[in-house]
């Protein structure tokens, strides 16, 4: 029995809707900052580090608490050395709480039931911006006994919700010069121009797209003392994001995702037992004698797919243009495998007949 493998086709309709500028851009200078620290998790059930190189950390911790224990005398399995990471949100103020992630750096078997002791978190400049402490939640377990082992999730990494307290704010020069820069999430000349026009429609002349990734906005004098109100109004404006005609394919999963604006030019394809032909015929429409008007030339495109010793399907009959979705649907109907379709799309692109970008995952 012949087994037919269907390919999943996800078609993105080309009808674009306007989106808020807030969803299309970020404000330069308003971003998260990464923090990192080195700490110890205590209270483990003999699942901590066995490597002696980490015993020095335990000795140093006890020394700070007034207990002197040489590193060569330390021999515990209830402590694990960990790296603590966090993201400091923009405009974070002292006293605010943020989440932290904890991950073992030694040979600990599990952080289950452990508690992170006070750990300073440093920024790229070497300054302390937060201090973390609290019980570690790993969302799983690691149980051993009788030569067997049962594990759920990843027991050597966990999280402490609200486990760090912000100690120092991040300096920000946001809008100090009276200029706000909007950075596009997906740099594009057309999108940058549309954002510029949307802002200038409300406040004429204050916005300028300086490149496909940045729109510079001059804060109006009446908003110099109320920058929050101005930014809120700018971000609530709408602009339409332009997109590139693109096909994304995954040979591993047999998935094809494309926009409805992807087109193919007239081309003939022969792939194994499949034969694909795309023909374009000009159709001339002339005005009646003495009736005035102009001559109009349109392209009538015909797409046919043939399989040797199999059914013949005709797609796109009488259409002025052929979409890639028409081609793929026709190939699907005759049982073409994902590999066949991907190979055909690659060949069409190599022949210069694909009006779009092909990206293979």
Secondary structure, DSSP 8 states (H G I E B T S, - for coil): -------EEEEE-----EEEHHHHEEETT---EEEEEEEEEE--SS-S---GGGHHHHHHHHHHTT----GGG---SSEEEEEEEEEE-TT--TT-EEEEEEEE-SS-S--TT-EEEEEEEE-TTS-EEEEEEEE-B-SSEEEEETTEEEEES-TTEEEEEEEEEE-S-----TTTTSEEEEEESS--HHHHHHHHHHHHHHSTT-EEEEETTEEEEE--GGGTT-HHHHHHHHHTSEEE-----EEEEETTTTEEEEETT-EE-S-EEEETTEEEEEEEEEEEE---TTS----EEEEEEEEEEEETTS-EEEEEEEESSEEHHHHHHHHHHTT--HHHHHHHHHHHHHTT-EESEEEE-
